[in-house]
Amino acid sequence: MLNSKEVNLQKFFAKFFHDHFLFPGPTFLRWYGLAAVLTSFYSFVSTVVSTILTVGENSVAVGEAAPLVQSPLAAGLLAGLAVLLLALVFYLIIAMYLRLFHTVREDYRQFRAWLPGALKSFADGMRSFWSALTGLAATLRSLPARLAALSRKLKATSARDRYLAFVSLMNIFPMGACFYLIWPLASHWAGNLPAWLSVHETHPDFSLVLMVATITTMFAMVVVLPLWMALSIAIGRFFFKNAGGNAGGKQ
């Protein structure tokens, strides 16, 4: 049985050849192999014949006996083997370019399938953008009229309405201020709670700090809000007492 290293090596080579090569079909392989074998045989025969003739001429010229046939056979075998190796390399190059062509073709098909939808989405986006742009332009053109209408509405409000709006806005401020100021104190209190109340051992949980801060703010608002409301009412009556009647007379 194969060990894990051999299996991983086989998987690596299988993935490598699958990713970089696309081998032709069996018909092409049979004809290509036949052509490679015939070319190798021709190279073998021509090399043997040319080597025998060359060595024989040299031997006759120097007056020596012709060498044995093993040397031409070795040269022919080397030549035939070299041709087979070149054919194998060329076959791998063909497979590599086939994989490249197949990848380019698949990418081109995906691009053709993606292009109509992309163009439609782009056109829809441009139409939406143009609609938003025209809407923004219409809003900007109508902004002076809207501001003028708002100004007329504000001028048409009574002193009582302005007074009530002022007091309502002033009463929102202390809640946010108390919550902001109490948050560090709530963090400290949440960190000193028993371990069974806290999820984290090193620092208090955000939800726990939020709960402590909310409860503390509610208790603080019981004391702060009546005093702040009385102050807001006094300031509102002072600023709106001459704004068209008694602002705070009728509640």
C-alpha positions as CSV (number, residue, x, y, z in Angstrom):
1,M,0.0,0.0,0.0
2,L,1.1,3.6,-0.6
3,N,2.0,5.8,2.3
4,S,0.7,9.3,2.9
5,K,3.7,11.0,1.2
6,E,3.3,9.0,-2.0
7,V,-0.4,9.6,-2.1
8,N,0.1,13.4,-1.6
9,L,2.7,13.3,-4.3
10,Q,0.3,11.6,-6.7
11,K,-2.4,14.1,-5.9
12,F,0.1,17.0,-6.5
13,F,1.1,15.7,-9.9
14,A,-2.5,14.9,-10.8
15,K,-3.6,18.4,-9.9
16,F,-0.6,19.9,-11.7
17,F,-1.3,18.1,-15.0
18,H,-5.0,18.8,-14.7
19,D,-4.4,22.6,-14.2
20,H,-1.7,23.1,-16.8
21,F,-2.3,20.5,-19.5
22,L,-5.3,19.4,-21.6
23,F,-4.3,16.2,-23.5
24,P,-5.8,15.5,-26.8
25,G,-8.1,12.5,-27.5
26,P,-7.0,8.9,-28.1
27,T,-7.3,9.2,-31.9
28,F,-4.8,12.1,-32.0
29,L,-2.5,10.2,-29.6
30,R,-2.5,7.1,-31.8
31,W,-1.6,9.1,-35.0
32,Y,0.8,11.3,-33.1
33,G,2.5,8.2,-31.6
34,L,2.7,6.5,-34.9
35,A,4.3,9.6,-36.5
36,A,6.8,9.9,-33.6
37,V,7.8,6.2,-33.9
38,L,8.2,6.4,-37.7
39,T,10.3,9.6,-37.3
40,S,12.4,7.9,-34.6
41,F,12.9,4.8,-36.8
42,Y,13.9,7.0,-39.8
43,S,16.3,8.9,-37.6
44,F,17.7,5.6,-36.3
45,V,18.2,4.1,-39.8
46,S,19.7,7.2,-41.3
47,T,22.1,7.7,-38.4
48,V,23.2,4.1,-38.5
49,V,23.8,4.2,-42.3
50,S,25.5,7.6,-42.2
51,T,27.7,6.5,-39.3
52,I,28.8,3.3,-41.1
53,L,29.6,5.1,-44.3
54,T,31.5,7.8,-42.5
55,V,33.5,5.4,-40.3
56,G,34.2,3.2,-43.4
57,E,35.5,6.0,-45.5
58,N,37.7,7.2,-42.6
59,S,39.1,3.6,-42.1
60,V,39.9,3.1,-45.8
61,A,41.6,6.5,-45.9
62,V,43.9,5.6,-43.0
63,G,44.3,1.9,-43.9
64,E,42.6,0.5,-40.8
65,A,39.9,-2.1,-40.5
66,A,36.3,-1.1,-40.3
67,P,35.0,-0.9,-36.7
68,L,32.3,-3.2,-35.3
69,V,28.7,-2.4,-36.0
70,Q,27.9,-1.6,-32.3
71,S,29.1,2.0,-32.6
72,P,26.7,2.9,-35.4
73,L,23.9,1.1,-33.6
74,A,24.5,3.1,-30.5
75,A,24.5,6.3,-32.5
76,G,21.3,5.3,-34.1
77,L,19.6,4.3,-30.8
78,L,20.7,7.7,-29.3
79,A,19.3,9.5,-32.3
80,G,16.0,7.6,-32.2
81,L,15.7,8.2,-28.4
82,A,16.4,11.9,-28.9
83,V,13.6,12.1,-31.5
84,L,11.2,10.3,-29.1
85,L,12.0,12.7,-26.3
86,L,11.5,15.7,-28.6
87,A,8.2,14.2,-29.6
88,L,7.2,13.8,-26.0
89,V,8.2,17.4,-25.2
90,F,6.3,18.7,-28.2
91,Y,3.2,16.6,-27.1
92,L,3.4,18.3,-23.7
93,I,3.6,21.7,-25.4
94,I,0.5,20.9,-27.5
95,A,-1.4,19.9,-24.3
96,M,-0.3,23.0,-22.5
97,Y,-1.5,25.3,-25.4
98,L,-4.8,23.3,-25.5
99,R,-5.3,24.0,-21.8
100,L,-4.6,27.6,-22.4
101,F,-7.0,27.8,-25.4
102,H,-9.7,26.0,-23.4
103,T,-9.3,28.4,-20.5
104,V,-9.5,31.4,-22.8
105,R,-12.5,30.0,-24.5
106,E,-14.3,29.3,-21.2
107,D,-13.5,32.8,-20.0
108,Y,-14.8,34.3,-23.2
109,R,-18.0,32.3,-22.9
110,Q,-18.5,33.5,-19.3
111,F,-17.7,37.0,-20.4
112,R,-20.3,36.8,-23.2
113,A,-22.9,35.4,-20.7
114,W,-22.0,38.1,-18.1
115,L,-21.9,41.1,-20.5
116,P,-25.7,41.5,-21.3
117,G,-26.7,41.4,-17.7
118,A,-23.9,43.8,-16.8
119,L,-24.9,46.3,-19.5
120,K,-28.5,46.1,-18.4
121,S,-27.5,46.6,-14.8
122,F,-25.4,49.6,-15.8
123,A,-28.2,51.1,-17.9
124,D,-30.6,50.6,-15.0
125,G,-28.1,52.2,-12.6
126,M,-27.6,55.1,-14.9
127,R,-31.4,55.6,-15.2
128,S,-31.8,55.4,-11.4
129,F,-28.9,57.9,-11.0
130,W,-30.5,60.2,-13.5
131,S,-33.8,60.0,-11.8
132,A,-32.2,60.7,-8.4
133,L,-30.2,63.6,-10.0
134,T,-33.4,65.1,-11.5
135,G,-35.2,64.6,-8.1
136,L,-32.3,66.3,-6.3
137,A,-32.4,69.2,-8.8
138,A,-36.1,69.6,-8.3
139,T,-35.7,69.5,-4.6
140,L,-33.0,72.2,-4.7
141,R,-35.2,74.3,-7.0
142,S,-38.1,74.0,-4.6
143,L,-35.9,74.6,-1.5
144,P,-36.4,78.4,-1.4
145,A,-40.2,78.0,-1.7
146,R,-40.1,75.4,1.1
147,L,-38.0,77.6,3.3
148,A,-40.3,80.5,2.7
149,A,-43.4,78.3,3.5
150,L,-41.7,77.1,6.7
151,S,-40.9,80.7,7.6
152,R,-44.5,81.6,7.1
153,K,-45.7,78.7,9.2
154,L,-43.3,79.6,12.0
155,K,-44.4,83.2,11.9
156,A,-48.0,82.1,12.0
157,T,-47.5,80.1,15.1
158,S,-48.7,81.5,18.4
159,A,-46.5,82.4,21.3
160,R,-47.9,79.4,23.1
161,D,-46.8,77.0,20.4
162,R,-43.3,78.4,20.4
163,Y,-43.2,78.2,24.1
164,L,-44.3,74.6,24.2
165,A,-41.8,73.6,21.5
166,F,-39.0,75.3,23.4
167,V,-39.9,73.5,26.6
168,S,-40.2,70.1,24.9
169,L,-36.8,70.5,23.2
170,M,-35.2,71.6,26.5
171,N,-36.6,68.6,28.3
172,I,-34.8,66.2,25.9
173,F,-31.4,67.6,26.7
174,P,-31.1,66.4,30.4
175,M,-31.7,62.8,29.6
176,G,-28.8,62.6,27.1
177,A,-26.6,64.6,29.3
178,C,-27.3,62.4,32.3
179,F,-26.8,59.2,30.3
180,Y,-23.4,60.5,29.0
181,L,-22.2,61.6,32.4
182,I,-23.3,58.5,34.2
183,W,-21.7,56.0,31.7
184,P,-18.2,56.0,33.3
185,L,-19.8,55.5,36.7
186,A,-22.0,52.7,35.3
187,S,-18.9,51.0,33.8
188,H,-17.2,51.2,37.2
189,W,-20.3,49.8,39.0
190,A,-20.8,47.0,36.4
191,G,-17.1,46.0,36.9
192,N,-17.7,45.6,40.6
193,L,-20.8,43.4,40.3
194,P,-20.6,39.8,41.5
195,A,-19.1,37.3,39.0
196,W,-22.4,35.5,38.5
197,L,-23.9,38.7,37.0
198,S,-21.1,39.4,34.6
199,V,-20.4,37.3,31.4
200,H,-16.8,38.4,31.1
201,E,-14.3,38.0,33.9
202,T,-11.8,40.7,32.9
203,H,-14.2,43.6,31.8
204,P,-17.9,44.1,32.1
205,D,-20.2,43.3,29.2
206,F,-21.6,46.2,27.1
207,S,-25.2,45.1,27.7
208,L,-24.6,45.0,31.4
209,V,-23.1,48.5,31.4
210,L,-26.0,49.7,29.3
211,M,-28.5,48.2,31.7
212,V,-26.8,49.8,34.7
213,A,-26.5,53.2,32.9
214,T,-30.2,53.1,31.9
215,I,-31.4,52.3,35.4
216,T,-29.1,54.9,37.0
217,T,-30.3,57.5,34.4
218,M,-33.9,56.8,35.2
219,F,-33.3,57.3,38.9
220,A,-31.3,60.5,38.2
221,M,-34.1,61.8,36.0
222,V,-36.6,61.5,38.8
223,V,-34.5,64.2,40.7
224,V,-33.2,66.2,37.7
225,L,-36.2,66.4,35.4
226,P,-38.6,68.3,37.7
227,L,-35.9,70.9,38.5
228,W,-34.9,71.2,34.8
229,M,-38.6,71.5,33.7
230,A,-39.1,74.3,36.2
231,L,-36.1,76.1,34.8
232,S,-37.2,75.5,31.2
233,I,-40.7,76.9,32.0
234,A,-39.1,80.0,33.6
235,I,-36.8,80.6,30.6
236,G,-39.6,80.0,28.2
237,R,-41.9,82.5,29.9
238,F,-39.1,85.0,30.0
239,F,-38.4,84.8,26.2
240,F,-41.9,84.3,25.0
241,K,-43.8,86.7,27.3
242,N,-44.0,89.4,24.6
243,A,-44.5,87.1,21.6
244,G,-48.2,87.5,21.2
245,G,-50.0,87.0,24.5
246,N,-49.4,85.0,27.6
247,A,-47.4,82.0,26.6
248,G,-47.6,80.1,29.8
249,G,-50.9,81.3,31.1
250,K,-53.1,78.5,30.0
251,Q,-51.8,75.0,30.2
